[in-house]
Amino acid sequence: MTRKQALDDPQIAATAWARFRRIMAWMALGGALCVGLALLFLHWWAGRLPIHMVIATILGVWLTFMLGTGLMALTFLSSGTGHDEQVMDRLKDEAPLDD
């Protein structure tokens, strides 16, 4: 029987995904703070904002923030659980590093 590695092990996977959800929850609050700061700046710079601009700002800033956060959190999840080490490089032996 082979030993389960990385996210194949249910205990490691549960811990890793709980950490991922915790990071994303905190970053959602950070994104809300960024949205608030962006709206305050726009109000200071341009005065009263139309509702469509407020909605677009909220969606644009928060979704952009969460997309970046989610991708980085998945990178840390993959690296931190050893999932990256399981990848086999099939081209490693084909091309020499020195020219």
C-alpha positions as CSV (number, residue, x, y, z in Angstrom):
1,M,0.0,0.0,0.0
2,T,1.4,3.4,-0.9
3,R,1.4,6.3,1.5
4,K,-1.0,9.0,0.8
5,Q,0.6,12.4,0.2
6,A,-0.4,16.0,0.1
7,L,-4.1,16.5,-0.5
8,D,-4.7,12.8,-1.0
9,D,-4.6,12.4,2.8
10,P,-8.1,13.4,4.2
11,Q,-6.6,14.8,7.4
12,I,-4.1,17.0,5.6
13,A,-6.7,18.0,3.0
14,A,-9.2,19.0,5.8
15,T,-6.6,21.1,7.6
16,A,-5.4,22.7,4.4
17,W,-8.9,23.6,3.2
18,A,-9.9,24.9,6.6
19,R,-6.8,27.2,6.5
20,F,-7.7,28.3,3.0
21,R,-11.2,29.2,4.0
22,R,-9.9,31.1,7.1
23,I,-7.5,33.1,4.9
24,M,-10.2,33.8,2.4
25,A,-12.6,35.0,5.1
26,W,-10.0,37.4,6.5
27,M,-9.2,38.6,3.0
28,A,-12.9,39.2,2.3
29,L,-12.9,41.6,5.2
30,G,-9.7,43.2,3.8
31,G,-11.4,43.5,0.4
32,A,-14.3,45.2,2.1
33,L,-11.9,47.7,3.7
34,C,-10.3,48.4,0.3
35,V,-13.8,49.0,-1.2
36,G,-14.6,51.4,1.6
37,L,-11.3,53.3,1.0
38,A,-11.8,53.4,-2.7
39,L,-15.4,54.8,-2.3
40,L,-14.1,57.4,0.2
41,F,-11.4,58.5,-2.2
42,L,-13.7,58.7,-5.1
43,H,-16.2,60.7,-3.0
44,W,-13.4,63.1,-1.9
45,W,-12.1,63.4,-5.5
46,A,-15.3,63.6,-7.5
47,G,-18.0,64.5,-5.0
48,R,-21.4,62.7,-4.9
49,L,-21.2,59.4,-6.9
50,P,-24.0,58.0,-9.1
51,I,-25.4,54.7,-7.8
52,H,-24.1,52.8,-10.9
53,M,-20.6,54.0,-10.2
54,V,-20.8,53.0,-6.6
55,I,-22.0,49.5,-7.6
56,A,-19.3,49.2,-10.3
57,T,-16.6,50.3,-7.8
58,I,-17.8,47.8,-5.2
59,L,-17.9,44.9,-7.6
60,G,-14.7,45.8,-9.4
61,V,-12.5,46.5,-6.4
62,W,-13.8,43.6,-4.3
63,L,-13.8,41.0,-7.0
64,T,-10.4,42.0,-8.2
65,F,-9.1,41.8,-4.7
66,M,-10.7,38.4,-4.1
67,L,-9.4,37.0,-7.4
68,G,-5.8,37.9,-6.5
69,T,-6.2,36.7,-3.0
70,G,-7.8,33.4,-4.1
71,L,-5.0,32.6,-6.6
72,M,-2.3,33.4,-4.1
73,A,-4.0,31.4,-1.4
74,L,-4.3,28.4,-3.8
75,T,-0.6,28.8,-4.5
76,F,0.3,28.6,-0.8
77,L,-2.1,25.7,-0.3
78,S,-0.5,23.7,-3.1
79,S,3.0,24.5,-1.9
80,G,2.3,24.1,1.8
81,T,0.8,20.6,1.5
82,G,3.6,19.2,-0.6
83,H,1.3,18.9,-3.7
84,D,3.9,20.7,-5.8
85,E,6.5,18.0,-5.1
86,Q,4.2,15.3,-6.6
87,V,4.5,16.8,-10.1
88,M,6.7,14.8,-12.5
89,D,8.8,16.7,-15.0
90,R,8.9,14.5,-18.0
91,L,11.0,17.0,-20.0
92,K,13.7,17.2,-17.4
93,D,16.0,14.7,-19.1
94,E,15.4,15.9,-22.7
95,A,17.2,19.2,-22.9
96,P,20.5,19.9,-21.3
97,L,20.7,23.1,-19.2
98,D,24.1,24.1,-20.6
99,D,24.3,25.3,-24.2
